[in-house]
Amino acid sequence: MAKPDTGPKVLTGNLLRDGATVYYTGKDWSLYVTDAKVAATPEEAEELRKIGAAAYAANLVIDVNVVDVQSTPDHVPAHIREQIRATGPTVRRDLNKSMSPE
């Protein structure tokens, strides 16, 4: 039997106009995972899923997902795919971004 998935999560997607990875802040979308609203419970994660579905239906974002993050202040994504999405391409370091605006 699988263990319940109870770790912290954030809502992510991609902007339609340029494909940039964005994170839901609780009010808007940010380019930085550190700005993301974190769901600490399964109920909060389900609320993020509903917000993501509504944003997708309104054509605000595409590829909407609720993803695992580490329990750290900077919300480092837990999986390598999401770490790459948070920091930019792996082939040209000069195009990378940080996980926060600072």
Order of alpha helices (4+ residues) and beta strands (2+ residues): beta-beta-beta-alpha-beta-alpha
